[in-house]
Amino acid sequence: MDVLASQIVDGTSSSVDVIAGFGLMFPLLRPGERGARVGAAEWQAEEARRRVASAEWALTRSIHVAYEEVRASEVLLSQTQALTAVAESTNDYFKRARDAGAATGIQANLALGGLQAIRLDAVRAEGRVRQARQALNALLGLPPTVELTLGPGSDPSVHEALGATPDELTRQAVERRPDLAALLARYQTAEEGVRFAVSKQFPQVSLGTGISLTLPFFSKFGRPEMRTAMAKREQVHREFTAAVHAARQEIAAAHTLWQFAERELELVENELLPNAEENLELSREAFEAGEVTLLETLALQRALVEARTRHTEARAVRSKRAWELLAASGWLLGASQENNANNEEG
């Protein structure tokens, strides 16, 4: 008899009643409860790991794109500096020709104007290089003034994944993208939550100084908790389905942009640039023979500048589009553990 019972029955209590009323009970785990708890903890850790990988994946994509911008801007600067030397030579030639009476003042001024335009391009190219390097340094966690020595880098256009169709890339993305893997891990956590809720329908047994059996009668044998857990699992499943649809759209758009960048670069390399280079070479010969005017020569020289700039830009855009497509399909990082949570793509 415990203290409360003695007090109610005869109005007295003793130390014996206190000791007799003391109880030490240990609740036993219900069937499936331990496995559900351990599984939920493991998948929560997996989700956290995948979230870290997602941040690394996004940063890697940004670094690749920023690196291509640095390379393109530096190539443009180098080309502009070389063209500046050519324009200076042309300007000096017409200055001497004007002084000798072989060229008019208008011709000399046109040559000077061409030189000034290229010098302006050089200033812009230098500013672009500085901005591109500062952006890359920011992604790498370096001060803006650090002059980082860059290697040749890799050509993403030769990656085997670029030969796949958008549907194939989408299937690969489900297996490789860390952000989708994080959602799958969250789904598995919700699945373990359902298992844990199901275990609540069994009676709670406790052992110790006695035996206790608690029936889940007042909790309706865990049915409300099970419905809540299943609703949460369904919500995560729908989030994963929506994420797969978004990834499919992202991959399709990136694939289209990459294809058009490939076609543009091919046209510039095979037609536009060779034609501009040949025209300028022919114009020099024709100018010496008196067959073309200075204005035509300077126009062709400017066309060559624009063609080389467009070629460099097209190469950079092609590389950027390739990196973005590889990122969207999950190929930037190493192959992640296959995402298998018994879910469909939706």
Buried (B, 14 or more C-beta within 10 A) or exposed (E): BBBEEBEEEEEEBEEEBEEBBEEEEEEEBBEBBEBBBEBBEBBBEBBEBBBEBBEEBBEBBBBBBBBBBBBBBBBBBEBBBEBBEBBBEBBEBBBEBBEEEEBEEEBBEBBBEBBEBBBEBBEBBBEBBBBBBBBBBEBEEBEEEEEEEEEEEEEBBEBEBBEBEBEEBBBBBBBBBBBBBBBBBBBBBBBBBBBBBBBBBBEBBBEEEEEBEEEBEEEEBBEEBBEEBBEBBEEBBEEBBEBBEEBBEBBBBBBEBBEEBBEBBEEBEEEBBEEBBEBBEEBBEBBEEEEBBBEBBBBBBBBBBEBBBBBBBBBBBBBBBBBBBBBBBBBBBEEBBEBEBEBEBE
